[in-house]
Amino acid sequence: MSEANDQEVVLEETEEVEEEPAVHVIQEIEEEPLVAQQVTDAITAYRKVREAGKEISEKEKEQIDKECKVIQEREVIEIDPVHEPKEMLPTGKVKVQIGPPTLTRFEKARIMGARALQLSLGAPPFIPIPKNARTSLDIAMEELEQKAIPITVRRVLPNGDYQNIPVEYFD
């Protein structure tokens, strides 16, 4: 037998150690002191603005104190409710509620450009072609002047509310 076979193989036994589950420490951030600090900072800034480095009378100081107390007692709105955009429908005589009652130059340009493209791609015109029309843009302009284009303009307010206005409604 060879020496390599004669050597004794020693296996080290290791102890299995169970890992303890990780403990997550969650610190709750107290928002009340934060809000109170922000209100205090706002009141301090308000006082500085009102006093503006000038001497004020006792009566003015009392007025500022009253205003600061009103500020401090206000309810703090932390979460602004989500506004769902909705369509504004025309009511009564007023058909165009958002923006001017006429098409803006940008809306006119957009409508005429889109309609001229449609005409140049072979769409049928909505009016008889004028004798002085040389391009599809001339036909689109005439269609817009006669309000023959069945296009709706969407005007949107910053809060997401919108109004879909047919071209016929514009002056």
C-alpha positions in Angstrom: 0.0 0.0 0.0 1.1 3.5 -0.6 1.6 6.2 1.9 -1.2 8.3 0.5 -3.7 5.6 1.2 -2.3 5.1 4.7 -2.9 8.6 5.8 -5.9 9.1 7.9 -8.4 11.6 6.7 -9.7 13.8 9.4 -12.9 15.7 8.8 -13.5 18.6 11.1 -17.0 18.7 12.3 -18.5 22.1 12.4 -21.4 23.0 14.6 -24.4 24.4 12.8 -25.3 27.7 14.3 -28.9 28.9 13.7 -29.0 32.5 12.5 -31.3 34.7 14.5 -33.8 36.5 12.4 -32.8 40.0 11.7 -34.5 42.5 13.9 -35.7 45.5 12.1 -35.9 48.5 14.3 -38.5 51.0 13.0 -38.4 54.3 14.6 -41.6 56.1 14.4 -41.0 59.7 13.4 -43.2 61.9 15.4 -44.8 64.3 13.0 -46.4 66.5 15.6 -43.2 68.1 16.8 -42.2 68.6 13.1 -45.4 70.3 12.3 -45.2 72.4 15.5 -41.7 73.5 14.6 -42.8 74.5 11.1 -45.7 76.5 12.5 -43.3 78.2 14.9 -40.9 79.0 12.1 -43.7 80.4 10.0 -44.9 82.6 12.9 -41.3 83.9 13.5 -40.9 84.7 9.8 -44.3 86.5 9.8 -43.3 88.6 12.8 -40.0 89.6 11.0 -41.9 90.6 7.9 -44.5 92.6 9.9 -42.0 94.4 12.1 -39.6 94.9 9.2 -36.9 96.4 11.4 -38.9 99.4 12.5 -40.2 100.4 15.8 -43.9 99.5 16.3 -46.4 100.7 18.8 -47.9 98.7 21.5 -51.2 98.6 19.6 -49.5 97.3 16.5 -47.7 94.7 18.6 -51.0 93.5 20.0 -52.4 93.2 16.5 -49.4 91.1 15.4 -49.8 88.9 18.4 -53.5 88.3 17.6 -52.6 87.5 14.0 -49.9 85.1 15.2 -52.4 83.4 17.5 -54.8 82.9 14.6 -52.0 81.4 12.5 -51.1 79.0 15.4 -54.7 77.8 15.9 -55.3 77.0 12.2 -55.8 73.5 11.2 -52.8 72.0 9.4 -53.8 70.2 6.2 -51.2 67.5 5.7 -52.8 65.6 2.9 -54.4 67.3 -0.1 -57.3 65.3 -1.4 -56.8 63.9 -4.9 -58.8 65.8 -7.5 -60.4 63.6 -10.2 -60.5 65.5 -13.5 -64.0 65.9 -14.9 -65.5 67.2 -18.0 -67.3 70.6 -17.9 -70.4 70.5 -19.9 -71.9 73.7 -21.5 -74.8 75.1 -19.6 -77.3 77.6 -20.9 -76.1 80.4 -23.2 -72.5 80.1 -22.2 -71.1 77.3 -24.4 -67.4 78.0 -24.0 -66.6 78.0 -20.3 -62.8 77.7 -20.4 -60.7 80.3 -22.2 -61.8 82.9 -24.7 -65.0 82.4 -26.7 -62.9 82.5 -30.0 -60.3 80.1 -31.3 -56.8 81.1 -30.3 -54.2 81.5 -33.0 -52.5 78.3 -31.8 -55.7 76.3 -32.0 -56.4 77.7 -35.5 -52.9 76.7 -36.6 -53.2 73.2 -35.1 -56.6 72.7 -36.7 -55.7 74.0 -40.1 -52.4 72.1 -40.1 -54.1 68.8 -39.2 -56.9 69.3 -41.8 -54.4 70.4 -44.5 -52.5 67.2 -43.9 -55.7 65.1 -44.2 -56.6 66.9 -47.4 -53.2 66.3 -48.9 -53.4 62.6 -48.1 -56.7 62.3 -50.1 -59.5 63.1 -47.6 -62.6 64.5 -49.2 -63.2 68.2 -48.5 -66.3 69.2 -46.5 -67.0 72.2 -48.8 -66.9 72.8 -52.5 -63.3 73.6 -53.4 -63.0 77.4 -53.8 -61.7 78.7 -57.2 -58.9 80.7 -55.6 -57.6 77.7 -53.5 -54.2 76.6 -54.6 -53.1 74.4 -51.7 -54.7 72.1 -49.2 -54.0 74.8 -46.6 -56.3 77.3 -48.5 -59.1 74.7 -48.5 -58.5 74.0 -44.7 -58.7 77.8 -44.0 -62.0 78.1 -45.9 -63.4 75.0 -44.1 -62.5 76.5 -40.8 -64.0 79.9 -41.6 -67.3 78.2 -42.6 -67.1 76.0 -39.5 -67.5 72.9 -41.6 -64.8 70.9 -39.9 -66.1 68.4 -37.4 -63.3 68.9 -34.9 -63.5 69.3 -31.2 -61.0 71.4 -29.2 -60.1 70.2 -25.7 -59.3 73.0 -23.3 -57.8 71.9 -20.0 -57.5 73.7 -16.6 -54.5 73.3 -14.4 -56.4 71.0 -12.0 -57.2 68.6 -14.8 -60.8 69.6 -15.5 -61.5 70.0 -19.2 -64.1 71.0 -21.7 -64.5 69.5 -25.2 -65.7 72.3 -27.5 -66.9 71.7 -31.1 -65.7 74.3 -33.6 -69.3 75.4 -34.2 -69.4 76.8 -30.7 -66.7 79.4 -31.3 -67.5 83.0 -32.4 
